[in-house]
């Protein structure tokens, strides 16, 4: 085994691109129409749109009550509503649903999948490659920071509605929030499909409720519909100057679920996401935001909790309960996205191996990662205890997502130029307007750094250091191993001249370099002076596509008498199962129970030698020691695994 990556694993970009090509209908059950598609759309509501669907709880409130609030007035209300309307249309409807969702990596979304479209992880990266990968890594790290803030602010904002019902609940808001968060993370092992089946119908009710709450107030003040005219947004900026620009950081709260929407695409596919957005989500959000604006035009004192003041007094308690359920669901989009990103990071070589559970036999891409789940839970609880109110958390919210959106636009330009083969003028015409909008949101959110935006940025910086250190450490270790590795051709020639003793059975050696001698093979011969009757060197290739079809999985080559080289290709969203893949080989025929798996285990030692900084080498050593074992990761039977170790100085 090599600590640089799963033993026997490397990455491939060429043949695997074609071998792994799948259609959206192949990857997801939404290829058929009718009831199946409708059910998938409802399930997508509960996973993909929960985050953006709970923004009405606090977005309008923060515009007129937060630290950068503007006074309630006819022009200010219409100006804010105009900004909200066009943000949802341009950022979500046009940028993400019409364009970014096209940049799927064979059905999978997310910033790492976008990065893999441009720069496959294949050995040492060029300077240009590291520039692009660095952007993708930092964007992914920022999403983890957002995954900590989103559950905390969403659930807190809903539970705070209890304070509108009666002040008696005020002291219990934080404990109730923590209890809800712990319960949410505790059910993640049921899988995205199970969670979606439970949460989807509730979220549908939530969106219907959003629309219903807004309609009566819009009918009372239909003039708010004039906010659709973008002139009101321009007038708002002209009248409020710097304050109006800073308020963009608050308006951005209405689109914070966009990046999670893209990351979760692999769970359901683009078609159900687009249908759900245009048929249910967008109309409901606009009706509610415009309803809150109409309410403020009638009652300027309703700024503290305009969302809850939309409802009649008799409906407050049910609304608080529904809002709490909806905000619990809102957290699901970021949690599911974090699982997807983590699996991609592992397979693309930016993270050590982790315990990944596939939670659905029917729908690929639905996974649960215990380590990520519990770390997110602890971080969310800590954030709730530290900030204690959704208004305080609003200051920390947004900077991570705006940064990720800027990075997504930059990567989208690279994809358009180098993957879609767009001309420079066309790519710039599409991406520059998005970059201007993203840049404006980013600039407005920079004012939040001191007030709390430092938190997601700090988390992202830590994760970026960890992921980049793992990637560079892998390269360094590969170099060290390559220097001491013998040629496979020379090794085979030597044993042909002086044949060692053969013992019955089949030996499988997992190794990442198909041309070199697996260290475990060499050490076994040196110490035991025997070879098995049949020897198979397994080279596992991680393609830069999400999945590789089973009929393109294996490639077998007999390189000497009873010596075989087997290449197994897996997508970066798949977990390899080596025994199963070998069992299905037509030749050589393998009896799984008669196989011994030989792995190398390197004990790493940090040194001042040229390479990484000493502190990063030590960090890499710690990460390698805590990685999931290769035998477990590749599904090898523990009783049939033999590990042979050596010390490697970095």
C-alpha positions as CSV (number, residue, x, y, z in Angstrom):
1,X,0.0,0.0,0.0
2,X,1.1,3.5,-0.7
3,X,0.1,6.3,1.6
4,X,0.1,8.7,-1.4
5,X,-3.2,7.2,-2.6
6,X,-5.1,4.0,-2.3
7,X,-2.7,1.1,-3.0
8,X,-2.6,0.3,-6.6
9,X,-4.5,3.4,-7.5
10,X,-3.7,6.2,-9.9
11,X,-5.7,8.5,-12.1
12,X,-6.4,8.4,-15.8
13,X,-7.9,10.9,-18.1
14,X,-7.7,9.6,-21.6
15,X,-9.4,6.3,-22.2
16,X,-11.4,6.7,-19.0
17,X,-13.2,9.7,-20.4
18,X,-14.8,7.6,-23.0
19,X,-15.0,4.5,-20.9
20,X,-16.8,6.4,-18.2
21,X,-19.2,8.3,-20.3
22,X,-22.7,7.9,-19.1
23,X,-25.9,9.6,-19.8
24,X,-28.0,11.5,-17.3
25,X,-30.7,8.9,-17.7
26,X,-28.3,6.1,-16.9
27,X,-27.1,7.7,-13.7
28,X,-30.5,8.6,-12.3
29,X,-34.0,7.2,-12.3
30,X,-35.5,10.3,-13.8
31,X,-34.9,9.2,-17.3
32,X,-38.5,8.0,-17.4
33,X,-41.4,10.5,-17.1
34,X,-44.6,10.5,-15.2
35,X,-45.0,9.5,-11.6
36,X,-41.4,8.5,-11.2
37,X,-40.2,12.0,-12.3
38,X,-42.8,13.7,-10.1
39,X,-41.6,11.7,-7.1
40,X,-38.0,12.5,-7.8
41,X,-38.9,16.2,-8.1
42,X,-40.6,16.1,-4.7
43,X,-37.6,14.3,-3.2
44,X,-35.3,16.9,-4.7
45,X,-37.3,19.6,-3.0
46,X,-36.3,18.1,0.4
47,X,-32.6,17.8,-0.4
48,X,-31.6,20.4,-3.0
49,X,-33.8,23.4,-2.2
50,X,-34.1,23.4,1.5
51,X,-31.3,25.9,1.9
52,X,-32.6,28.5,-0.5
53,X,-36.2,27.9,0.6
54,X,-35.6,29.0,4.1
55,X,-34.0,32.4,3.3
56,X,-37.4,34.2,3.6
57,X,-37.1,33.6,7.3
58,X,-34.3,36.2,7.7
59,X,-33.4,37.8,4.4
60,X,-35.9,40.7,4.4
61,X,-35.5,41.1,8.1
62,X,-31.8,41.7,7.8
63,X,-32.3,44.2,5.0
64,X,-34.5,46.4,7.2
65,X,-33.4,45.4,10.8
66,X,-29.8,44.2,10.5
67,X,-26.5,46.1,11.0
68,X,-26.5,47.5,7.5
69,X,-30.3,48.1,7.3
70,X,-32.0,50.8,5.3
71,X,-35.2,52.6,6.6
72,X,-38.5,51.3,5.5
73,X,-40.0,53.4,2.8
74,X,-41.8,52.8,-0.5
75,X,-38.7,53.3,-2.7
76,X,-36.4,51.3,-0.4
77,X,-38.8,48.4,-0.2
78,X,-39.3,48.3,-4.0
79,X,-35.5,48.7,-4.5
80,X,-34.7,45.7,-2.1
81,X,-37.5,43.6,-3.8
82,X,-36.1,44.4,-7.2
83,X,-32.6,43.3,-6.1
84,X,-34.1,40.1,-4.7
85,X,-36.1,39.4,-7.9
86,X,-33.2,39.9,-10.3
87,X,-30.8,38.0,-8.0
88,X,-33.0,35.0,-8.1
89,X,-33.5,35.2,-11.8
90,X,-29.9,36.0,-12.9
91,X,-27.9,34.0,-10.4
92,X,-30.1,30.9,-9.9
93,X,-32.3,30.7,-13.0
94,X,-29.8,31.8,-15.6
95,X,-26.3,31.1,-14.2
96,X,-26.8,27.9,-12.2
97,X,-29.9,26.2,-13.8
98,X,-29.3,27.3,-17.4
99,X,-25.5,27.2,-17.6
100,X,-23.6,25.8,-14.7
101,X,-25.7,22.6,-14.5
102,X,-24.5,21.9,-18.1
103,X,-21.0,21.7,-16.7
104,X,-21.7,18.3,-15.1
105,X,-19.0,15.7,-15.0
106,X,-21.1,12.8,-16.5
107,X,-24.1,13.5,-14.2
108,X,-22.2,14.7,-11.1
109,X,-21.9,18.3,-10.0
110,X,-20.0,20.4,-7.5
111,X,-16.9,22.4,-7.7
112,X,-14.5,19.5,-7.6
113,X,-16.3,17.8,-10.4
114,X,-16.0,21.1,-12.3
115,X,-12.3,21.2,-11.6
116,X,-11.9,17.6,-12.8
117,X,-13.4,18.6,-16.1
118,X,-10.4,20.8,-16.8
119,X,-7.4,19.4,-14.9
120,X,-7.5,15.6,-14.3
121,X,-5.5,14.6,-11.3
122,X,-2.8,12.6,-13.1
123,X,0.5,12.8,-11.3
124,X,2.4,16.0,-10.9
125,X,0.5,19.1,-11.9
126,X,1.9,22.0,-14.0
127,X,1.8,25.5,-12.7
128,X,-1.3,26.2,-14.7
129,X,-2.8,23.0,-13.3
130,X,-2.1,24.0,-9.7
131,X,-3.7,27.4,-10.3
132,X,-6.9,25.8,-11.5
133,X,-6.8,23.0,-8.9
134,X,-6.0,25.5,-6.1
135,X,-9.1,27.5,-7.1
136,X,-11.3,24.4,-7.0
137,X,-9.8,23.2,-3.7
138,X,-10.4,26.5,-2.0
139,X,-13.9,26.7,-3.4
140,X,-14.7,23.2,-2.0
141,X,-13.2,24.1,1.3
142,X,-15.4,27.2,1.4
143,X,-18.5,25.0,0.9
144,X,-17.5,23.1,4.0
145,X,-17.5,26.4,5.9
146,X,-20.9,27.2,4.5
147,X,-22.0,23.7,5.6
148,X,-21.3,24.7,9.2
149,X,-23.1,28.0,9.1
150,X,-26.2,27.0,7.1
151,X,-27.7,24.5,9.6
152,X,-27.0,26.8,12.5
153,X,-28.6,30.0,11.1
154,X,-31.5,28.1,9.5
155,X,-32.6,26.2,12.6
156,X,-31.9,29.2,14.9
157,X,-34.0,31.5,12.7
158,X,-37.0,29.2,12.9
159,X,-36.8,28.4,16.6
160,X,-36.6,32.1,17.3
161,X,-40.1,32.2,16.0
162,X,-41.1,30.8,19.4
163,X,-40.1,34.1,20.8
164,X,-42.7,35.7,18.6
165,X,-45.4,33.4,20.0
166,X,-44.4,34.1,23.7
167,X,-41.2,35.4,25.4
168,X,-41.4,32.4,27.7
169,X,-39.4,30.4,25.1
170,X,-36.5,32.9,24.9
171,X,-34.1,31.0,27.3
172,X,-34.7,27.7,25.6
173,X,-34.1,28.8,21.9
174,X,-30.4,27.7,21.9
175,X,-30.9,24.4,23.7
176,X,-33.8,23.5,21.4
177,X,-31.7,24.4,18.3
178,X,-28.8,22.2,19.5
179,X,-31.2,19.3,20.1
180,X,-32.7,19.6,16.6
181,X,-29.3,19.7,15.0
182,X,-28.1,16.6,16.9
183,X,-31.2,14.8,15.8
184,X,-30.7,15.9,12.1
185,X,-27.1,14.6,11.9
186,X,-28.1,11.4,13.7
187,X,-30.5,10.3,10.9
188,X,-28.0,10.9,8.1
189,X,-27.0,7.2,8.0
190,X,-30.5,6.5,6.5
191,X,-29.1,8.0,3.2
192,X,-30.2,10.8,0.9
193,X,-33.0,8.8,-0.6
194,X,-34.5,8.0,2.8
195,X,-34.1,11.5,4.0
196,X,-35.5,12.9,0.7
197,X,-38.6,10.7,0.9
198,X,-39.4,12.1,4.4
199,X,-38.3,15.7,3.8
200,X,-39.6,16.1,0.2
201,X,-43.4,16.2,1.0
202,X,-42.7,18.5,4.0
203,X,-40.7,20.9,1.9
204,X,-43.5,20.9,-0.7
205,X,-45.9,22.0,2.0
206,X,-43.4,24.6,3.1
207,X,-43.2,26.1,-0.4
208,X,-46.9,26.1,-0.8
209,X,-47.2,27.8,2.5
210,X,-44.7,30.5,1.5
211,X,-46.7,31.4,-1.5
212,X,-50.1,31.3,0.3
213,X,-48.7,33.6,3.1
214,X,-47.6,36.2,0.6
215,X,-50.6,36.4,-1.7
216,X,-53.1,38.3,0.7
217,X,-50.5,41.0,1.4
218,X,-49.7,41.4,-2.3
219,X,-53.4,41.8,-3.0
220,X,-53.5,44.5,-0.3
221,X,-50.5,46.4,-1.9
222,X,-50.3,45.3,-5.5
223,X,-47.9,48.1,-6.2
224,X,-45.0,46.0,-4.9
225,X,-45.2,44.0,-8.1
226,X,-43.6,47.1,-9.8
227,X,-40.3,45.9,-8.2
228,X,-39.9,43.6,-11.2
229,X,-38.8,46.7,-13.0
230,X,-35.0,46.9,-12.6
231,X,-35.1,50.7,-12.6
232,X,-36.1,50.4,-8.9
233,X,-32.8,48.6,-8.1
234,X,-30.9,51.3,-9.9
235,X,-32.8,54.0,-8.1
236,X,-32.1,52.3,-4.8
237,X,-28.4,52.4,-5.4
238,X,-28.5,56.0,-6.5
239,X,-30.4,57.0,-3.4
240,X,-28.5,55.0,-0.8
241,X,-24.9,55.1,-2.2
242,X,-22.4,53.1,-0.1
243,X,-25.1,51.8,2.2
244,X,-27.0,50.4,-0.7
245,X,-23.9,48.6,-2.0
246,X,-23.2,47.1,1.5
247,X,-26.8,45.9,1.6
248,X,-26.0,43.7,-1.3
249,X,-24.3,41.5,1.2
250,X,-27.6,41.0,2.9
251,X,-29.6,40.6,-0.3
252,X,-27.3,37.8,-1.2
253,X,-28.9,35.7,1.6
254,X,-31.7,34.9,-0.9
255,X,-29.4,33.0,-3.3
256,X,-27.1,31.2,-0.8
257,X,-28.4,27.8,-1.8
258,X,-27.1,28.1,-5.4
259,X,-23.8,26.4,-4.9
260,X,-25.3,23.6,-2.8
261,X,-27.8,23.1,-5.6
262,X,-25.0,22.4,-8.0
263,X,-23.1,20.2,-5.6
264,X,-26.3,18.1,-5.0
265,X,-27.0,17.6,-8.7
266,X,-25.5,14.1,-8.7
267,X,-28.2,12.9,-6.3
268,X,-31.1,13.7,-8.6
269,X,-29.8,15.0,-11.9
270,X,-30.5,18.4,-13.6
271,X,-34.0,17.7,-15.0
272,X,-35.9,17.3,-11.7
273,X,-33.9,20.2,-10.2
274,X,-35.0,22.5,-13.0
275,X,-38.6,21.4,-13.0
276,X,-38.8,21.8,-9.2
277,X,-37.3,25.3,-9.4
278,X,-39.5,26.8,-12.1
279,X,-42.8,25.1,-11.1
280,X,-42.6,25.3,-7.3
281,X,-39.6,27.0,-5.7
282,X,-39.2,30.3,-7.6
283,X,-42.9,31.2,-7.6
284,X,-43.2,30.4,-3.9
285,X,-40.1,32.5,-3.0
286,X,-41.2,35.5,-5.1
287,X,-44.7,35.5,-3.6
288,X,-43.3,35.4,-0.1
289,X,-40.7,38.1,-0.6
290,X,-43.1,40.4,-2.3
291,X,-45.7,39.6,0.4
292,X,-43.2,40.6,3.1
293,X,-42.5,43.8,1.2
294,X,-46.2,44.6,1.0
295,X,-46.5,44.0,4.7
296,X,-43.7,46.5,5.5
297,X,-45.4,49.1,3.3
298,X,-48.5,48.7,5.5
299,X,-46.8,48.2,8.9
300,X,-43.3,49.5,9.1
301,X,-43.0,48.2,12.7
302,X,-43.0,44.6,11.5
303,X,-39.3,44.6,10.6
304,X,-38.2,42.4,13.5
305,X,-39.9,39.3,12.2
306,X,-41.7,40.2,8.9
307,X,-42.0,36.5,7.9
308,X,-43.9,35.4,11.0
309,X,-46.1,38.6,10.8
310,X,-47.4,37.5,7.5
311,X,-49.4,34.8,9.3
312,X,-52.6,35.4,11.3
313,X,-52.1,35.0,15.0
314,X,-54.0,31.7,15.1
315,X,-51.5,30.2,12.6
316,X,-48.3,31.3,14.4
317,X,-47.6,28.1,16.3
318,X,-48.2,25.8,13.3
319,X,-46.0,28.1,11.2
320,X,-43.2,28.0,13.7
321,X,-43.3,24.2,13.8
322,X,-43.4,24.0,9.9
323,X,-40.6,26.6,9.7
324,X,-38.5,24.5,12.1
325,X,-39.0,21.4,10.1
326,X,-38.2,23.3,6.9
327,X,-34.9,24.7,8.4
328,X,-33.9,21.2,9.5
329,X,-34.4,20.2,5.9
330,X,-32.5,23.2,4.7
331,X,-29.4,21.8,6.3
332,X,-29.7,18.7,4.3
333,X,-28.6,20.3,1.1
334,X,-25.2,21.3,2.5
335,X,-24.8,18.0,4.4
336,X,-25.5,15.9,1.2
337,X,-23.2,18.3,-0.8
338,X,-20.4,17.8,1.8
339,X,-20.6,14.1,1.4
340,X,-20.4,14.3,-2.4
341,X,-17.5,16.7,-2.3
342,X,-15.6,14.5,0.2
343,X,-16.0,11.4,-1.9
344,X,-14.7,13.3,-4.9
345,X,-11.8,14.6,-2.9
346,X,-10.8,11.1,-1.8
347,X,-11.0,9.7,-5.3
348,X,-9.2,12.6,-6.9
349,X,-6.4,12.4,-4.4
350,X,-7.0,15.5,-2.3
351,X,-8.1,13.6,0.8
352,X,-7.0,10.5,2.7
353,X,-9.3,7.5,2.4
354,X,-12.4,7.7,4.6
355,X,-15.2,5.3,5.5
356,X,-17.8,5.8,2.8
357,X,-21.2,4.1,3.0
358,X,-23.3,3.7,-0.1
359,X,-26.9,4.1,1.1
360,X,-28.8,3.1,-2.0
361,X,-28.6,0.0,-4.2
362,X,-30.8,1.6,-6.9
363,X,-29.5,5.2,-7.1
364,X,-25.8,5.7,-7.4
365,X,-24.2,8.7,-5.8
366,X,-26.2,8.5,-2.5
367,X,-23.6,8.1,0.2
368,X,-23.0,8.7,3.9
369,X,-19.6,9.5,5.4
370,X,-19.6,9.2,9.3
371,X,-16.4,11.2,9.9
372,X,-17.7,14.2,7.9
373,X,-21.2,13.9,9.4
374,X,-20.0,14.0,13.0
375,X,-17.4,16.7,12.5
376,X,-20.0,18.9,10.8
377,X,-22.4,18.3,13.8
378,X,-19.8,19.3,16.4
379,X,-18.9,22.4,14.4
380,X,-22.6,23.4,14.0
381,X,-23.2,23.0,17.7
382,X,-20.1,25.1,18.5
383,X,-21.3,27.9,16.2
384,X,-24.7,28.0,17.8
385,X,-23.2,28.2,21.2
386,X,-20.8,30.9,20.1
387,X,-23.1,33.2,18.1
388,X,-26.4,32.4,19.9
389,X,-28.7,34.3,17.5
390,X,-29.5,34.1,13.7
391,X,-28.8,37.9,13.4
392,X,-25.3,37.4,14.8
393,X,-24.8,34.5,12.4
394,X,-26.0,36.5,9.4
395,X,-22.8,38.5,9.7
396,X,-20.8,35.3,9.2
397,X,-23.1,34.1,6.4
398,X,-22.5,34.8,2.8
399,X,-18.8,35.4,2.5
400,X,-18.0,31.7,1.9
401,X,-20.7,31.3,-0.7
402,X,-19.9,34.5,-2.6
403,X,-16.3,33.4,-2.7
404,X,-17.3,30.0,-4.1
405,X,-19.6,31.5,-6.7
406,X,-16.7,33.7,-7.9
407,X,-14.5,30.6,-8.2
408,X,-17.3,28.7,-10.0
409,X,-17.6,31.4,-12.6
410,X,-13.8,31.5,-13.2
411,X,-13.7,27.7,-13.6
412,X,-16.8,27.8,-15.8
413,X,-14.8,30.1,-18.2
414,X,-12.0,27.6,-18.3
415,X,-14.4,24.7,-18.9
416,X,-16.2,26.7,-21.7
417,X,-12.8,27.5,-23.4
418,X,-11.1,24.1,-23.0
419,X,-13.9,21.6,-22.7
420,X,-16.8,23.1,-24.6
421,X,-14.4,24.7,-27.2
422,X,-16.1,28.0,-27.0
423,X,-14.4,31.0,-28.6
424,X,-12.8,33.6,-26.3
425,X,-15.4,36.2,-27.1
426,X,-18.4,33.9,-26.5
427,X,-16.9,32.6,-23.2
428,X,-16.2,36.2,-22.0
429,X,-19.7,37.4,-23.1
430,X,-21.3,34.7,-20.9
431,X,-18.9,34.7,-17.9
432,X,-18.0,38.4,-17.4
433,X,-21.5,39.5,-16.5
434,X,-21.8,36.7,-14.0
435,X,-18.3,37.6,-12.6
436,X,-19.4,41.3,-12.3
437,X,-22.5,40.2,-10.3
438,X,-20.6,37.7,-8.2
439,X,-17.8,40.3,-7.6
440,X,-20.4,42.8,-6.4
441,X,-21.9,40.4,-3.9
442,X,-18.4,39.3,-2.8
443,X,-17.3,43.0,-2.3
444,X,-20.4,43.7,-0.3
445,X,-19.9,40.6,1.9
446,X,-16.3,41.6,2.6
447,X,-17.7,44.1,5.2
448,X,-18.8,41.1,7.2
449,X,-15.4,39.6,7.7
450,X,-14.7,41.3,11.0
451,X,-18.3,40.7,12.3
452,X,-18.1,36.9,11.8
453,X,-17.1,36.2,8.2
454,X,-13.7,35.2,9.5
455,X,-15.2,32.0,10.7
456,X,-16.0,30.2,7.4
457,X,-12.9,31.8,5.8
458,X,-10.8,30.3,8.6
459,X,-12.4,26.9,8.3
460,X,-11.8,27.0,4.5
461,X,-8.2,28.0,4.9
462,X,-7.6,25.1,7.3
463,X,-9.2,22.6,4.9
464,X,-7.4,24.0,1.9
465,X,-4.0,23.5,3.7
466,X,-5.0,19.9,4.6
467,X,-6.2,19.0,1.0
468,X,-3.3,20.7,-0.8
469,X,-0.8,19.1,1.7
470,X,-2.2,15.7,1.0
471,X,-2.0,16.2,-2.7
472,X,1.6,17.5,-2.6
473,X,2.6,14.9,0.0
474,X,1.4,12.2,-2.4
475,X,3.5,13.6,-5.1
476,X,6.6,13.7,-2.9
477,X,6.1,10.2,-1.6
478,X,5.6,8.9,-5.2
479,X,9.0,10.5,-6.1
480,X,10.7,8.8,-3.1
481,X,9.2,5.4,-4.0
482,X,10.0,5.8,-7.6
483,X,13.7,6.3,-6.9
484,X,14.0,2.9,-5.1
485,X,11.7,1.0,-7.3
486,X,13.0,-1.6,-9.7
487,X,11.9,-2.3,-13.2
488,X,9.2,-4.9,-13.6
489,X,10.8,-6.1,-16.9
490,X,14.2,-6.6,-15.3
491,X,12.6,-8.4,-12.3
492,X,10.7,-10.8,-14.6
493,X,13.9,-11.5,-16.6
494,X,15.8,-12.3,-13.4
495,X,13.3,-14.8,-12.1
496,X,13.2,-16.4,-15.6
497,X,17.0,-17.0,-15.3
498,X,16.9,-18.1,-11.7
499,X,13.3,-19.4,-10.9
500,X,12.4,-19.2,-7.2
501,X,10.4,-21.9,-5.5
502,X,6.6,-21.8,-6.3
503,X,3.9,-22.3,-3.8
504,X,0.2,-23.1,-4.6
505,X,-2.4,-20.3,-4.8
506,X,-2.8,-16.9,-6.3
507,X,-1.1,-13.7,-5.0
508,X,-2.5,-10.3,-5.8
509,X,-0.3,-7.3,-5.5
510,X,-1.9,-3.8,-5.5
511,X,0.5,-1.2,-6.8
512,X,0.1,2.3,-8.4
513,X,2.9,2.0,-11.0
514,X,2.2,-0.6,-13.7
515,X,5.8,-0.5,-14.9
516,X,7.5,-1.0,-11.5
517,X,7.9,-3.9,-9.2
518,X,5.4,-3.8,-6.3
519,X,7.5,-3.4,-3.1
520,X,5.4,-6.1,-1.4
521,X,6.3,-8.5,-4.2
522,X,10.0,-7.8,-4.0
523,X,10.1,-8.0,-0.2
524,X,8.1,-11.2,-0.1
525,X,10.6,-12.8,-2.5
526,X,13.6,-11.4,-0.5
527,X,12.3,-12.6,2.9
528,X,10.4,-15.8,2.0
529,X,12.3,-16.9,-1.1
530,X,9.1,-18.1,-2.8
531,X,6.5,-17.0,-5.4
532,X,3.0,-18.1,-5.7
533,X,2.0,-20.3,-8.6
534,X,0.1,-17.4,-10.1
535,X,0.8,-13.7,-9.5
536,X,-1.5,-10.8,-10.4
537,X,-0.4,-7.1,-10.3
538,X,-3.5,-4.9,-9.9
539,X,-3.3,-1.3,-11.0
540,X,-6.3,0.7,-10.0
541,X,-7.1,3.8,-12.1
542,X,-9.3,6.6,-10.9
543,X,-10.8,8.2,-13.9
544,X,-11.7,11.8,-14.1
545,X,-15.4,10.8,-14.7
546,X,-17.8,9.9,-12.0
547,X,-18.4,6.3,-13.0
548,X,-17.0,3.7,-15.4
549,X,-19.4,1.1,-16.9
550,X,-18.8,-2.5,-15.7
551,X,-18.0,-3.7,-19.2
552,X,-15.1,-1.3,-19.4
553,X,-13.9,-1.9,-15.8
554,X,-11.0,-4.4,-16.4
555,X,-8.1,-4.8,-18.8
556,X,-6.0,-7.9,-18.4
557,X,-2.5,-8.5,-19.8
558,X,-0.3,-11.6,-19.4
559,X,3.2,-10.2,-19.0
560,X,5.0,-13.5,-18.3
561,X,4.1,-17.1,-17.6
562,X,1.5,-17.0,-14.8
563,X,2.2,-13.3,-14.3
564,X,-0.7,-10.9,-15.1
565,X,-1.2,-7.2,-15.1
566,X,-4.8,-6.1,-14.4
567,X,-6.0,-2.6,-14.8
568,X,-9.2,-1.7,-13.0
569,X,-10.9,1.6,-13.8
570,X,-13.2,3.3,-11.4
571,X,-14.9,6.7,-11.5
572,X,-14.2,9.3,-8.8
573,X,-17.7,8.7,-7.4
574,X,-17.2,5.0,-7.0
575,X,-15.6,2.9,-4.2
576,X,-13.5,0.1,-5.6
577,X,-14.3,-3.5,-4.8
578,X,-11.2,-5.4,-5.9
579,X,-12.3,-9.0,-5.0
580,X,-15.6,-8.5,-6.9
581,X,-13.8,-7.1,-10.0
582,X,-11.3,-10.0,-10.0
583,X,-14.0,-12.6,-9.6
584,X,-15.7,-11.3,-12.8
585,X,-12.6,-11.6,-14.9
586,X,-13.0,-14.1,-17.7
587,X,-9.3,-14.8,-17.6
588,X,-7.4,-15.7,-15.5
589,X,-10.1,-17.5,-13.6
590,X,-9.9,-16.7,-9.9
591,X,-11.2,-18.5,-6.9
592,X,-11.7,-15.7,-4.4
593,X,-11.1,-17.9,-1.3
594,X,-7.7,-19.0,-2.7
595,X,-6.3,-15.5,-3.1
596,X,-3.7,-13.8,-0.9
597,X,-3.6,-10.0,-1.1
598,X,-0.2,-8.5,-0.6
599,X,0.0,-4.8,0.3
600,X,2.9,-2.5,1.1
601,X,2.7,-0.4,4.1
602,X,5.1,2.6,4.3
603,X,6.1,4.1,7.6
604,X,6.7,7.7,6.8
605,X,9.3,10.0,8.3
606,X,9.5,13.7,7.8
607,X,13.0,15.1,7.0
608,X,14.5,18.5,6.1
609,X,15.3,17.1,2.6
610,X,14.0,19.2,-0.3
611,X,10.3,18.8,-0.9
612,X,7.6,20.1,1.4
613,X,8.2,22.4,4.4
614,X,8.9,20.3,7.4
615,X,5.7,21.2,9.2
616,X,3.7,20.2,6.1
617,X,5.6,16.9,5.9
618,X,4.7,16.2,9.6
619,X,1.1,17.1,8.8
620,X,1.1,14.7,5.8
621,X,2.5,11.9,8.0
622,X,-0.3,12.4,10.6
623,X,-2.9,12.4,7.9
624,X,-1.4,9.2,6.4
625,X,-1.4,7.4,9.7
626,X,-5.1,8.2,10.2
627,X,-6.3,7.2,6.7
628,X,-8.6,4.3,6.3
629,X,-6.7,1.1,5.6
630,X,-6.2,0.1,2.0
631,X,-7.6,-3.4,2.7
632,X,-10.8,-2.0,4.1
633,X,-11.1,0.6,1.4
634,X,-10.7,-1.9,-1.5
635,X,-13.0,-4.5,0.2
636,X,-10.3,-7.0,0.8
637,X,-11.0,-9.9,3.2
638,X,-8.9,-9.2,6.3
639,X,-8.0,-12.9,6.7
640,X,-6.5,-13.0,3.2
641,X,-4.4,-9.8,3.5
642,X,-0.6,-9.8,4.0
643,X,1.1,-6.4,4.7
644,X,4.8,-5.9,4.3
645,X,6.3,-2.7,5.6
646,X,9.2,-0.3,5.0
647,X,10.3,3.1,6.2
648,X,10.3,6.0,3.7
649,X,12.0,9.3,4.4
650,X,10.2,12.2,2.8
